[in-house]
């Protein structure tokens, strides 16, 4: 005996167990939940943020670079390591 199977037109009305449309809906819901959990875990584990980081106002407002008195962005700090060769220092100055 051969059964006909399920057709796309019967996705919401198939009555053997429950409609396949329900399965697809739960797959979409699971995808959304796992996506949000994955993004949160990435921020918590790899970027070392607090678990409640998205509740803080600084997360939603964003951070602008701090400005000095003459309204220019603070320059990047450079550090000099003891015992650097002169040719390395020359390359860094360029």
Residue pairs with C-beta under 8 A, 6 or more apart in sequence:
6 14
6 20
11 19
11 20
11 21
11 24
12 19
12 20
12 21
13 19
14 20
40 51
40 54
43 49
43 53
44 50
44 51
44 53
53 59
65 73
65 74
66 73
66 74
67 73
67 74
68 74
78 92
80 89
